[in-house]
Amino acid sequence: MDTTIKIPWAKPDIGKEEFDEIKNSFENNWFTLGPKVKLFEKQMANYCNAPYSAAVSNGTVALDIALKTIGISPGDEIIVPAMTYFSTASSVSYQNAVPVFVDIDKESYNLDHSKIVQSITNKTKAIMFIDYGGNASDQSNIFEIAKKYNLTVVQDGAQSLGGTYHGKPMGANAEISTMSFHLAKNLTCIEGGMVFTHNKNFFKQIMMRRNQGEVNNRKYEHLALGTNARMTDLQAGIGLAQFKKLPKFLKERKRVAKIYDELFKESKLDIKVPKTKHSDTTNAYFFYPILLNGRNNIAQALRSKYGIDTRIAYPMPVYDQHLYKSGQAKCRHTACPVAEEVTKKILNLPIFPSMDEKSIKTVVNAIKSEIK
Ligand SMILES: Cc1ncc(COP(=O)(O)O)c(C=O)c1O
């Protein structure tokens, strides 16, 4: 633990309830792919309105399984947002397929649907979208394009949990979607992930692929290329305890975001705060991203002078990451002026359920002092 940090950027709420679930697994003597995994899958599927769900070990492996399940082959192209977490794109490269980076929207920082069509070729097989920081993508436009060009949509819903889009829960909106329960996420299993699908045949494959391609009830018979992506009952138990607290977590995140919004409005600083694009859409506030000039120096000063930790998510468009820039993995991209600009200015401020008003004011005042 870094003792110089007074206000962390994220602070998971893990305590007695989670510990009791783990203790219960020891008492029941069931540690992996057991009753807690099944119950966690059921609760998450209900919450996200998906008929099928499979718990896995993390969000990255969930993406790998999703892409194998929809049949991505070497050389296929997949449209991905130019600004996202690395594994949205690297999961494509793992299939020896080609991520095609498309610019992001000015308001939500998600895939800009109006720029997708110009990137489609006869090799394009799928469109992947995320909901950056819990803020909804323009899903209906993306689904419309996919339908017209006969493409599969994959939702990388790692950051989506708890948000709503046109009144519907976010995270399992595509035919196949994935989620992450990493430590900092709105709901954590410490590490963990899930694949959701609305397609029964996909579900059978996902269940095989998460367990070495093995057929259910036929031990050591392997029908497909799978891996060890099994979630333990210890992780699922933590997830179950977290699930009970999720409404409170989301309410508190909203509260923190609202206070930031008001303080920044009053401050009249030249700072852009997050905006939801549609009126019947709610932001899950996994991140509270602001755009500001002089971002790098300010982030550094916040940490060294005030003990405030932030996240620069993400510091460059993914095509500028070494893997792609060096040619180790293939990619394509069109001009992405918005992603270029946003990655220079974006800073994700501390946000977590137990963050009090005093800490929020400390963050805003520190930014004020550093800007002047
Ligand atoms: C958009 C996105 N995709 C994928 C992942 C990968 O999830 P995990 O860290 O559980 O492997 C993350 C995690 O931060 C993410 O934010």
The ligand as an SDF file (V2000), in Angstrom:
LIG
                    3D

 16 16  0  0  0  0  0  0  0  0999 V2000
  -12.9250   -1.9260  -21.2030 C   0  0  0  0  0  0  0  0  0  0  0  0
  -12.2390   -3.0780  -20.5300 C   0  0  0  0  0  0  0  0  0  0  0  0
  -12.1130   -4.2270  -21.1960 N   0  0  0  0  0  0  0  0  0  0  0  0
  -11.5210   -5.3060  -20.6350 C   0  0  0  0  0  0  0  0  0  0  0  0
  -11.0170   -5.2600  -19.3640 C   0  0  0  0  0  0  0  0  0  0  0  0
  -10.2920   -6.4470  -18.8220 C   0  0  0  0  0  0  0  0  0  0  0  0
  -10.8310   -6.9790  -17.6510 O   0  0  0  0  0  0  0  0  0  0  0  0
   -9.9070   -7.7500  -16.5920 P   0  0  0  0  0  0  0  0  0  0  0  0
   -8.9950   -6.7600  -15.9610 O   0  0  0  0  0  0  0  0  0  0  0  0
  -10.8900   -8.3540  -15.6460 O   0  0  0  0  0  0  0  0  0  0  0  0
   -9.1540   -8.7990  -17.3570 O   0  0  0  0  0  0  0  0  0  0  0  0
  -11.1130   -4.0760  -18.6190 C   0  0  0  0  0  0  0  0  0  0  0  0
  -10.5620   -4.0010  -17.2490 C   0  0  0  0  0  0  0  0  0  0  0  0
  -10.1380   -2.9860  -16.7650 O   0  0  0  0  0  0  0  0  0  0  0  0
  -11.7440   -2.9490  -19.2190 C   0  0  0  0  0  0  0  0  0  0  0  0
  -11.8730   -1.7930  -18.5570 O   0  0  0  0  0  0  0  0  0  0  0  0
  1  2  1  0
  2  3  1  0
  2 15  2  0
  3  4  2  0
  4  5  1  0
  5  6  1  0
  5 12  2  0
  6  7  1  0
  7  8  1  0
  8  9  2  0
  8 10  1  0
  8 11  1  0
 12 13  1  0
 12 15  1  0
 13 14  2  0
 15 16  1  0
M  END
$$$$
